[in-house]
Structure formats: structure tokens, C-alpha cells
Amino acid sequence: MTQRTFIGDLKEHVGETVIINGWVSVRRDQGKMVFFDFRDMSGFVQGVVLPKSSAIEIAKTVRTEDVVKITGLVNARPEKNVQTDKQNGDIELQIQEIEILNASETPPFDVSADTSGVNEEVRLKYRYIDLRSERMQRNMRLRSRFVQLCREFLFDNKFAEVETPLLTESTPEGSRDFVVPSRHNPGNFYALPQSPQQYKQLLMVGGMERYFQVAKCLRDEDLRADRGFEFTQIDVEMSFVTREEVIATMEAMITNTVETMGFTIKEKPFPRISYKEAMEKYGADKFDLRTEEDKAHGVLAYAWVIDFPFFEKTDDGKWTFTHNPFSMPIPQHVEMLMKGENLGEILTTQYDLVCNGYESGGGSIRAHKPEILKATYKAMGHTDEEIEEKIGHMLEAFKYGAPPHGGIAFGIERNVMNLAGESYLREVVAFPMTRGGQTAVMHAPKPLTPEQLIELGIRIDKKA
């Protein structure tokens, strides 16, 4: 017998001898007998080494967090000994053999408890240990399940998954880019994508019609509890659609996903509220519709926010976009944009999905005609030369039969943070950064070697 049995499947093997692999969570040496709690990715089980077992001597050397291979007989517990509050509380593993596959030193913190109170730097330095904790295991698998169900819904609705490049062109709008030097083109740089926005629109021009990807996005922003340098989004774009059709399809995806996961939605269809109404009623465009009772029961309160202003004034008095320069104005305001009039009154087809006080997703119907996109940049004060430099490739593409299209992106971390009942993105990310922007486990950012700098044609001027 060499085949491994997962701990979560042991109930199917009562009366049989099995092999399990995993970690030692608890060891209790009672002299004549030694008790253990073992865990693997599927759960926990208690095991016991009886006094006359050939495994008794090695059992006394095993320590918590050792990686072990256990051979044992699955026994049903007597009814009076059943532990109803524990997984596998009605069975016990009578251990016959123990093989220590890899011994563990004493961990820097106890992974059998909730690790959220452990010092952040220590947790992230030893993130691979932190991930063993029951809460982090649950959060990571919750994230995986969320992505899986969204993917399945999209595939079932004729979407194709398409990857777009990570090395792309720097765009001055929006957040700061992370840039990558080009060794073959000294003095020139790639940018890492803040989002796949332009590529997914070009996929619509390319006739894909229904696209999605689980996209990694990178923005050089100030860090906070619900925002990091890098994040992942479920990125979606659709051709030949109205705002209502995008909202309906995406609402169906979110509803199907979270209800399949066992969560309760406060109100269906999701309420829709204009940006103006949201600001008047809640003082913000991200709000929480839950009661205290809803919060206690983990209810999800979704709502769509629509009819955002297209433009807002910058500190120097110029106009800039509020969400996305590639958005389309609402139909009745297209003429004002084309004439460059009443810019502060123009509303856009932007729609945001909020949940429990957080923005969970956002998108819009896009400008698919070159003259409309160009008018947006004109309204922001760009010259023809600047427009050509920034988005000339988009204007060119839109000349060749670009269909009407729109889409949305859902932040996976934000959504899973809500589902998990967590307050920090780092609790639903496998290897997050510290508040100071340091990577977990590894040591970045750090200087390049002089040889690397020479090869890249880069000179570093230290700031005073």
C-alpha cells in the first residue's frame, strides 16, 4: 500500500489501513501513549500511538510542524468519545508507522492560532509558515473558489480567456507606472500595465467580442489597507452591448458566484443609485447598505453607482477625467463633448459596483469612434501632437470597424476581502508587501549590482 489518502477523505476508510501525509499540528505525550493532531490541505485528524506500537519510540521524537508520513488504521470512535465540534471528531487514526519526511525547527509563531495579531514584519518574513494557519488556508482557498466560479460563468456565457502583455507602453494618465529598462534599447523603458484597458479594447476591434482574463495590474500608488502596488482583477470586455446589458451580465456572474459559495445577498436585483444621489445621501460614492444584523450574519449588500461626472477640475484649473478617458458620455451628452461645452455637466457611462462600503468593480461603455476619443483628450487640453503621441494607435485602430463595446474589472482582493470578513488586502494575498513596500520573504526593492547598471546603461543619482 503506497497510495496517499487525504485527511478529509478518511471517513470513507473506517476499518482500513491508510497512509496520510501532512504536518504535525499538536503533539501530546502522555507517557505510555502519544496523541497527535495531523493536518493536510483537506483538514485535521487525531491520531494515537498505543504503548505496544512499534512507532512509540519515534513518536517521542516527533515535534510540531514536522512533515510526516503516517500509516495507521482508521477507527470509529465510541459514541461517548465523539467530538462533534471537530472535523473527523468521530474517527481516530491508530498509528502503526511514522516516517519523518522533514523535521521542523521551532516556528517563529504558533500557526495553530489566529496569526493576525503577530507582528507584520515577522508574519511576512515567514509568510510560508503563516500560510499554514487555518485562517490563511481558508482565505486562500476562498480566493481560488471565487476566481474558479467567475471563470466558469464566463466560459458558459461565450467569453474567451485572452492574455495581454505585461511589458507595454508608459501612459502618463492615472497612477504612476512601474517601469522596466530595455537592455536592447538603452535609455528606453517599458511600463508594467496599470490595467489591460487599451489591449482589451483592441481585442474588441479584433473581433473577440467577449473577452476576459485574470489580469495582474501594477500601480505605483501610496499603500493603504485596501490598496497595494500590485493587484489582480477579473477583467471583462463585451462588444455590441449597452450599459444595461453589461450590468445585467456582470450582476448575474457575481450573484451566481457568491451564492454558490454560500453567501447571502441583501437585495436583488442590486439597487442602482446615481453618483449625485450617493453623494447627497451617503457623502461618498462607496457606501455600506447593511444593518448591524446584516453585518453580524455576513450579508453582502451590493449596489451599482451610475451617472458619474466625466470630468473634474485639477488643482491648476484644467480638466481631467474622473475614471477613464476611454469612456463614452451618456448618449444625451455626446454632443456637448464634441463641442467642448459644459464639460462639468457631462455625465459618463461609468458604472461602479460597491459592496459593504468598498468598490468591488468598475467599468464603462467605451468610446469606439476616433472622433469621440479625440474630443475627450481635446477637452483635457491636449494638442493634436500630444494626442497622437498618447493614443494615436487607438485612434488608428478605431478607423477599421471598431464595434460598440464596454466592460468592467473586478478587484479580486477587494471582493475576497469582503467575503472573508477581513479588513486588509494582505489577508487574502499569498505573498503581500509590507506597509513600507517591501516584498514578503524576499528582499526587494534592493539595489542592482554595478554590472547590471552598466549593462542597462543606467546611472543612479542618490537623492540628498
Secondary structure, 3 states (H helix, E strand, C coil): CCCECCHHHHHHHCCCEEEEEEEEEEEEECCCCEEEEEEECCEEEEEEECCCCCCHHHHCCCCCCCEEEEEEEEEECCHHHCCCCCCCCCEEEEEEEEEEEECCCCCCCCCCCCHHHCCHHHHHHCHHHHCCCHHHHHHHHHHHHHHHHHHHHHHHCCCEECCCCCCECCCCCCCECCEEECCCCCCCEEECCCCCHHHHHHHHHCCCCEEEEEEEEECECCCECCECCEEEEEEEEEECCCHHHHHHHHHHHHHHHHHHCCCCECCCCCCEEEHHHHHHHHCCCCCCCCCHHHHHCCCECEEEEEEEECEEECCCCCEEECCCCCECECHHHHHHHHHCCCHHHCEEEEEEEEECCEEEEEEEEECCCHHHHHHHHHHCCCCHHHHHHHHHHHHHHCCCCCCCEEEEEEEHHHHHHHHHCCCCHHHHCCCCCCCCCCCCCCCCCCCCCHHHHHHHCCCCCCCC
